[in-house]
């Protein structure tokens, strides 16, 4: 596979899913056991054939089909900043923050040098909305604003 999706999902993202499979260039997961919901993640295409500027996440219900779709752009999460800086690419230049699969006959991965930290955090936050129990332990360490009894958004009534 020219995009080397297996290595991208395993090495760059290091997602916390216990049950998943990579088919072609897509990852399919069951983040929460005994749930009719599934998560699909694939590369989000740009207007150009063989060019991708992020990941597309889909929540699919086994009987009702696609419930939600979100696109997480590489540029928004700093995924390819290090790679692009080494290539001398800056915002607005052709090839910035995209992965290209154009006649890639070499074994070199087009996303080599990617940092998946920001993207992985965004995926975990998205998954937490649909599968609250699936990533709860890792999200506790993230700086998410959650109301508490002492800092809640509304005063408590007695």
N, C-alpha and C positions, 0 to 999 in steps of 0.2 A: 504494500500500500504506500503510495507516494507521500501521504501526510504523516505516516507513522503514528496513527491514532492511538494504538495500544501504548506506546511509549509516552505519548503526550499525556494521556489520562493517568497513567501509572506514575510517571516520573515528575512531570511538571505540576500536576494538580494534587496528587496524593489525597484523593477524596476518601472520606471515612465510611464508604458503603461496604457492607459485608457481602451483599449479594448483587453482583452486576456482571454484565457481559458486554464485550465490545464486538459489534458486528459491523464490518466495513469500517467506516469512519465515524460511527455513532456508538455512544455508551448508553446502555439500558440498565436501570437499577430498580430495585425494590427496597427503598430506604426504610420502610416500616413493615415488619412482618404482618401477615394476615390482613393487609390493606388492599382494596381494589385499585389503588392508585399506583402508577408507575412513573418513573422519571426517565426522560430521554434527553441526552445531550449530544449535539452534533455541531460541526463547524458552521457558522453563519456566513453564507455566501454574500459577496458584494455584487455589484452590477456586472462585474467581469467574471467570465468563466474561469474556474480554478483559482479564485482569489477569495480569501476569507478574512473578515475583520473582527471576529469574535466567536462566541459560542451561543448557540440557541438552545434554550432549555424548554422542555415541554412536560407538563403534567398530564398524563393520560389515564382516564378511568377505563377499566376493562370493558364496561358495557356502554358508557356514554361518549367515549372518544376523548379528544383533546379538550381539556378544561382551561388551560392557561399556557401561554407562550411568552417567554421573555428572552431578549437578546442582551448579552453582556459583551460589550466591545473591549477588545484588547487595549485600545488607547485609553479608555476610561479607568482601567485597573492597573496600568503600568506593566502589563505583561511582557511587552516586547521592547521596553525602553532601553535596557542594557544591550540587546542585540542591535537595535537601530542606532544607538550611540556609537557602537563599534563600527558600523557601516557608514557613519556620517549622515544619517537620515534625521531630519527634524520634522516637526508638525507641519502638515500641508504639503510635504514632498511626496512624490509618487513612490509608493512602496512602504511608507511609514505605517507602522502598527498593523500590518497585514501579513498573512501567510499566503504564499503563492505556490501553487501546484502546477506550474507551467513547465511541461517537458522535463520534469525532474526525474532523470534516469539514474541519478547518483544515489548513494545510500545516505547522503547527508540529510538530516531532518531540516525542513524549512523553518522550524520554530526554534532551532538550536540557540541557546542563550536566553530562553524565555524564563521569566520569574512568575510563577503561578500563585504567589501568596495572596495578592489582592483579589484575583479572580476566584480563588478557592474560598476566600472569606465571603465574597458575594454569593457564590453558589450555595454555601452553607446557610447563609441568611435566607435565601430564596427557598431552599428545601425546608427550612424550619417553619415557614409559613404553612406549607402543605403537609409536612410530616413532622409535627412538633417533637415527638419522642425520638426521632432518628438521630438528631445531631445536638441534642440538649447538652450533653456533657462538654462538647467542644465549644459551644456557644457561650457557656458560662464565663469563659475566659475572654470573650470579645467585648469591646466597649459599646454595648447596645443600651440605649436609654430605656430602662424599664421602671415603671412607677413602683415605689416601695411605700410602706406605711408612713415613713418619715419624709419622703420626698415626692409623694404622689401629686398628681396634677390637680386634684380636687380635694377640698377639705372633707374630712369624714363627718357624717352626720350621726348624732347619737339618738 
